[in-house]
Amino acid sequence: MLDTIVLTLDQPQFDVLAPDRFSPSAKGLLVPPYYPLGARGNFACIQNPTKGDLNAGRYLPRLTLSKRKGPNGFALSLRVEFSAPKLIFGNNFDELQSCDFPKVLTALREALGLMGIRVSHNVLRTARVSAIHYSKNLAFTDFTTCLMVMSELDLIDLTKRLDLSQTDYRNEGHAVRYHASSYEVTFYDKIKDLEKARYSEKRGIERDYGAQIEMFRDSAAFPRQLEVLRMEARLGKRPKIKSVLNAVGVHAELTFEALLDAGLAKAVLMQFWAEIKRQLPLIDPAVASRPEDLLASLASAGRGAARIGKLLQQLGCVLLARSVGIRGAGAALSRHCSARSWQRYKRELKALPLSSGQGFSALRRVDEELSKFKPLRLKAFHMAVPQ
């Protein structure tokens, strides 16, 4: 589904009716005396929703009005950043469908009007998209936990294209972020994130929590085993959006109307998920975990021809990888062997009979829920509270 989207409008596509609502006042961008643009040739005024707005359930976009000096003179643009489901539902647990676009369009125009921006439906409909976050909330009620998913993701052998930073493990391992310069893919425990944000929004993954921060406070209103894993693919630049669309076989204009599409959201998320699955851990944790059992499996695979030194080398690699993950094992061994040697060890690990054939249970549940791509509604999980 669609979550955050950034639209960019150029003058004369919009009118600023209340310049003093911006900080600093946008008057200095619109009428003399103008603000000096400075060494970088630009000046920006900001208007964000207040905490009072959010707590009252009034979700509003984040606006940046910018003036830049270009080859053809001065240009004024308006950056509009907002969460589409929060605009409609007040939260991003409930998910939008493609048929909701007219409703989102009307709500966005009305919200901008409250912020002193006049813009037509047609301008918004065809507005160019500068960044977009596709997302899916995956609800588990079978005792699969978000932490189980995170633990299995931690074992993934990452490529150079997807860099997993250990500093991006947050909230005791309940969030993990794969990131590159123009995009990132994030998984996090939605319920745990709201719990952390109640102490301080700085500890949360999102911004502008508003009224949704209290959604799961009454735990008795929901099944005890309910876990909600959120996956987001955050595409931060237009070239990346276009390249991802090409990868999923979609050739669409990068406009608001074209990109708010549930089928497209599923295709994009499944594309990133397929990339992650191609890098699944080399060693299935479901297989024997005791060192002596692993040694027996390795010896059996060697058909009696493997030397003891080789068996111990393989056993050491397996145990190290299970302890700290493939990426961690590579980092630990980097001081003791060359990158070429580590690549050889990884190829040998891939050839070992250490897969149960069943795959990774928590990641398999993610795969199942993404394939269904059923829009979630909070009310579907509410339970009758005993009086």
KEMIBA-754980 format. One line per 4 residues: number of its first residue (from 1); for each residue x, y, z of C-alpha. Coordinates in nm, 3 decimals. Example, Ala and Ser with C-alpha at 12.3 -4.5 7.8 and 13.67 -1.06 7.14 Angstrom:
! KEMIBA-754980
1> 1.230/-0.450/0.780  1.367/-0.106/0.714
***
This chain:
! KEMIBA-754980
1> 0.000/0.000/0.000  0.103/0.363/-0.012  0.225/0.550/0.292  0.441/0.863/0.265
5> 0.454/1.053/-0.061  0.630/1.375/-0.157  0.477/1.595/-0.428  0.652/1.895/-0.582
9> 0.448/2.183/-0.724  0.587/2.476/-0.920  0.445/2.824/-0.942  0.192/2.909/-1.085
13> 0.035/2.572/-0.991  -0.052/2.697/-0.641  -0.125/3.014/-0.445  -0.003/3.096/-0.096
17> -0.295/3.259/0.085  -0.152/3.261/0.439  0.224/3.328/0.415  0.253/3.401/0.789
21> 0.176/3.038/0.871  0.521/2.948/0.745  0.837/2.980/0.950  0.985/3.220/0.875
25> 0.695/3.402/0.710  0.678/3.330/0.339  0.616/3.698/0.265  0.987/3.744/0.205
29> 0.963/3.491/-0.080  0.654/3.646/-0.236  0.674/4.025/-0.204  0.953/4.282/-0.154
33> 1.170/4.316/0.040  1.277/3.964/-0.058  1.490/3.734/0.156  1.853/3.713/0.041
37> 1.904/3.371/-0.115  2.255/3.327/0.023  2.555/3.151/-0.119  2.357/2.844/-0.230
41> 2.103/3.052/-0.417  1.796/2.930/-0.229  1.577/3.006/0.072  1.310/2.785/0.234
45> 1.012/2.846/0.463  0.856/2.557/0.657  0.504/2.476/0.777  0.456/2.154/0.973
49> 0.155/2.019/1.165  0.167/2.119/1.530  0.164/1.870/1.814  -0.179/2.007/1.907
53> -0.307/1.928/1.557  -0.175/1.571/1.574  -0.301/1.502/1.926  -0.645/1.631/1.826
57> -0.651/1.384/1.537  -0.593/1.656/1.276  -0.328/1.518/1.045  -0.174/1.773/0.806
61> 0.110/1.756/0.551  0.461/1.897/0.596  0.520/2.190/0.361  0.843/2.345/0.235
65> 0.815/2.658/0.022  1.143/2.724/-0.158  1.278/2.997/-0.381  1.578/2.921/-0.600
69> 1.784/3.108/-0.848  1.811/2.922/-1.177  1.930/2.985/-1.531  1.595/3.143/-1.622
73> 1.555/3.359/-1.312  1.391/3.287/-0.978  1.167/2.982/-0.929  0.922/2.913/-0.646
77> 0.827/2.554/-0.558  0.620/2.384/-0.290  0.720/2.046/-0.147  0.423/1.859/0.003
81> 0.507/1.557/0.220  0.232/1.350/0.379  0.119/1.003/0.480  -0.184/0.913/0.271
85> -0.340/0.666/0.522  -0.287/0.906/0.812  -0.463/1.172/0.607  -0.768/0.944/0.568
89> -0.767/0.723/0.879  -0.550/0.917/1.125  -0.315/0.617/1.137  -0.111/0.404/0.899
93> -0.223/0.067/1.032  -0.540/0.086/0.823  -0.442/0.055/0.459  -0.560/0.224/0.141
97> -0.667/0.064/-0.185  -0.644/0.196/-0.540  -1.011/0.294/-0.534  -0.939/0.533/-0.245
101> -0.746/0.778/-0.466  -1.037/1.025/-0.513  -1.086/1.032/-0.136  -0.714/1.096/-0.078
105> -0.710/1.366/-0.344  -1.002/1.552/-0.186  -0.861/1.516/0.167  -0.521/1.648/0.057
109> -0.671/1.950/-0.116  -0.879/2.030/0.192  -0.576/1.990/0.423  -0.371/2.225/0.206
113> -0.657/2.472/0.216  -0.644/2.468/0.597  -0.273/2.545/0.571  -0.333/2.845/0.344
117> -0.248/2.681/0.009  -0.490/2.698/-0.282  -0.447/2.432/-0.548  -0.682/2.259/-0.791
121> -0.776/1.893/-0.800  -0.626/1.851/-1.144  -0.291/2.001/-1.044  -0.270/1.761/-0.748
125> -0.382/1.466/-0.958  -0.096/1.514/-1.204  0.160/1.649/-0.954  0.506/1.502/-0.994
129> 0.623/1.262/-0.727  0.968/1.331/-0.581  0.972/1.046/-0.327  0.739/0.766/-0.228
133> 0.715/0.500/0.044  0.534/0.178/-0.039  0.442/-0.023/0.269  0.256/-0.325/0.405
137> 0.146/-0.415/0.756  0.175/-0.791/0.807  -0.038/-0.918/1.095  0.052/-1.249/1.261
141> -0.184/-1.428/1.501  -0.017/-1.771/1.492  0.252/-1.684/1.750  0.499/-1.579/1.481
145> 0.676/-1.277/1.631  0.842/-0.976/1.473  1.156/-1.057/1.671  1.170/-1.401/1.505
149> 1.164/-1.230/1.164  1.435/-0.986/1.270  1.653/-1.267/1.400  1.628/-1.454/1.072
153> 1.691/-1.140/0.869  2.003/-1.083/1.077  2.154/-1.400/0.930  2.126/-1.278/0.572
157> 2.437/-1.260/0.356  2.416/-0.904/0.227  2.534/-0.785/-0.110  2.726/-0.466/-0.172
161> 2.407/-0.311/-0.311  2.211/-0.353/0.014  2.413/-0.233/0.311  2.275/-0.333/0.650
165> 2.414/-0.105/0.918  2.426/-0.246/1.269  2.352/0.106/1.398  2.012/0.075/1.234
169> 1.903/-0.204/1.466  1.675/-0.013/1.699  1.445/-0.076/1.994  1.626/-0.389/2.115
173> 1.633/-0.544/1.769  1.270/-0.473/1.680  1.363/-0.268/1.372  1.612/-0.326/1.094
177> 1.693/-0.109/0.796  1.860/-0.192/0.467  1.975/0.127/0.306  2.152/0.276/0.006
181> 2.194/0.633/-0.112  1.863/0.660/-0.297  1.637/0.413/-0.114  1.596/0.197/0.191
185> 1.391/-0.104/0.294  1.278/-0.109/0.655  1.116/-0.376/0.870  0.990/-0.294/1.217
189> 0.755/-0.408/1.489  0.460/-0.170/1.458  0.323/-0.229/1.807  0.665/-0.207/1.972
193> 0.737/0.114/1.780  0.422/0.277/1.917  0.515/0.159/2.265  0.860/0.319/2.238
197> 0.717/0.640/2.093  0.494/0.684/2.401  0.810/0.747/2.603  0.962/0.972/2.337
201> 0.880/1.011/1.968  1.255/1.035/1.906  1.276/0.666/1.995  1.023/0.573/1.726
205> 1.075/0.493/1.359  0.800/0.718/1.225  0.713/1.085/1.249  0.383/1.253/1.336
209> 0.232/0.974/1.547  -0.061/1.180/1.668  -0.362/0.992/1.803  -0.240/0.654/1.671
213> 0.020/0.642/1.946  -0.255/0.515/2.181  -0.389/0.251/1.939  -0.259/-0.059/2.118
217> -0.236/0.075/2.474  -0.539/-0.133/2.576  -0.383/-0.474/2.513  -0.698/-0.654/2.630
221> -0.879/-0.523/2.323  -0.662/-0.730/2.088  -0.562/-1.096/2.063  -0.269/-1.169/2.294
225> -0.070/-1.325/2.011  -0.120/-1.035/1.766  0.207/-0.912/1.614  0.229/-0.652/1.336
229> 0.539/-0.637/1.120  0.564/-0.334/0.894  0.767/-0.340/0.572  0.846/-0.019/0.386
233> 1.031/0.043/0.061  1.130/0.409/0.073  1.225/0.540/-0.270  1.384/0.879/-0.214
237> 1.466/0.999/-0.565  1.285/1.009/-0.899  1.554/0.813/-1.089  1.526/0.533/-0.832
241> 1.147/0.532/-0.858  1.174/0.500/-1.235  1.434/0.223/-1.217  1.222/0.023/-0.970
245> 0.914/0.063/-1.189  1.114/-0.060/-1.487  1.231/-0.358/-1.280  0.870/-0.461/-1.211
249> 0.766/-0.402/-1.573  0.561/-0.086/-1.516  0.599/0.214/-1.743  0.403/0.493/-1.580
253> 0.432/0.867/-1.539  0.571/0.960/-1.200  0.252/1.139/-1.098  0.039/1.119/-0.785
257> -0.250/0.944/-0.961  -0.032/0.689/-1.138  0.169/0.586/-0.833  -0.111/0.552/-0.577
261> -0.189/0.199/-0.688  -0.215/-0.112/-0.469  -0.102/-0.345/-0.747  0.207/-0.134/-0.803
265> 0.277/-0.125/-0.428  0.265/-0.505/-0.414  0.493/-0.539/-0.717  0.752/-0.302/-0.568
269> 0.754/-0.467/-0.224  0.768/-0.816/-0.375  1.060/-0.704/-0.593  1.261/-0.599/-0.287
273> 1.149/-0.906/-0.094  1.266/-1.130/-0.379  1.605/-0.959/-0.363  1.622/-1.030/0.010
277> 1.512/-1.392/-0.035  1.789/-1.446/-0.288  2.026/-1.368/-0.004  1.870/-1.596/0.256
281> 2.103/-1.735/0.519  2.338/-2.006/0.408  2.265/-2.215/0.714  1.915/-2.313/0.819
285> 1.876/-2.278/1.198  1.623/-2.563/1.190  1.905/-2.809/1.124  2.096/-2.975/1.412
289> 2.243/-2.712/1.641  2.476/-2.915/1.864  2.839/-2.898/1.744  2.876/-3.277/1.757
293> 2.564/-3.327/1.544  2.685/-3.069/1.294  3.022/-3.240/1.279  2.851/-3.572/1.207
297> 2.648/-3.413/0.925  2.962/-3.260/0.774  3.150/-3.586/0.796  2.861/-3.772/0.635
301> 2.852/-3.519/0.351  3.224/-3.577/0.297  3.157/-3.951/0.247  3.448/-4.033/0.473
305> 3.700/-3.855/0.249  3.710/-3.521/0.433  4.017/-3.460/0.642  3.977/-3.363/1.006
309> 4.131/-3.018/0.944  3.875/-2.947/0.673  3.587/-3.070/0.890  3.695/-2.848/1.176
313> 3.730/-2.551/0.941  3.377/-2.604/0.812  3.242/-2.655/1.164  3.405/-2.334/1.282
317> 3.257/-2.136/0.991  2.910/-2.278/1.054  2.915/-2.201/1.428  3.053/-1.851/1.372
321> 2.790/-1.775/1.106  2.513/-1.901/1.331  2.635/-1.685/1.616  2.684/-1.351/1.440
325> 2.536/-1.399/1.093  2.718/-1.423/0.761  2.798/-1.053/0.754  2.929/-1.066/1.110
329> 3.136/-1.373/1.033  3.291/-1.199/0.734  3.379/-0.899/0.949  3.529/-1.117/1.222
333> 3.743/-1.312/0.975  3.853/-1.009/0.773  4.155/-0.965/1.000  4.266/-1.322/0.946
337> 4.200/-1.398/0.580  4.165/-1.223/0.246  3.831/-1.128/0.093  3.893/-1.393/-0.175
341> 3.938/-1.663/0.091  3.613/-1.561/0.264  3.424/-1.579/-0.066  3.559/-1.932/-0.111
345> 3.446/-2.030/0.240  3.097/-1.894/0.164  3.076/-2.098/-0.156  3.168/-2.408/0.043
349> 2.904/-2.328/0.305  2.639/-2.301/0.034  2.730/-2.650/-0.086  2.696/-2.806/0.259
353> 2.387/-3.019/0.344  2.271/-2.780/0.614  1.925/-2.695/0.490  1.615/-2.865/0.624
357> 1.434/-2.798/0.297  1.163/-2.621/0.492  1.307/-2.273/0.472  1.295/-2.022/0.754
361> 0.960/-2.033/0.929  0.921/-1.664/1.018  1.043/-1.545/0.678  0.805/-1.793/0.515
365> 0.517/-1.626/0.699  0.629/-1.288/0.568  0.629/-1.435/0.218  0.276/-1.570/0.262
369> 0.132/-1.242/0.391  0.302/-1.032/0.123  0.166/-1.265/-0.145  -0.189/-1.220/-0.012
373> -0.147/-0.841/0.012  -0.482/-0.807/0.185  -0.549/-0.452/0.314  -0.563/-0.450/0.693
377> -0.820/-0.277/0.910  -0.767/-0.224/1.281  -1.130/-0.304/1.363  -1.084/-0.658/1.231
381> -0.858/-0.734/1.528  -1.067/-0.574/1.803  -1.198/-0.810/2.067  -1.494/-0.761/2.295
385> -1.360/-0.640/2.631  -1.523/-0.820/2.931  -1.735/-0.588/3.144
***
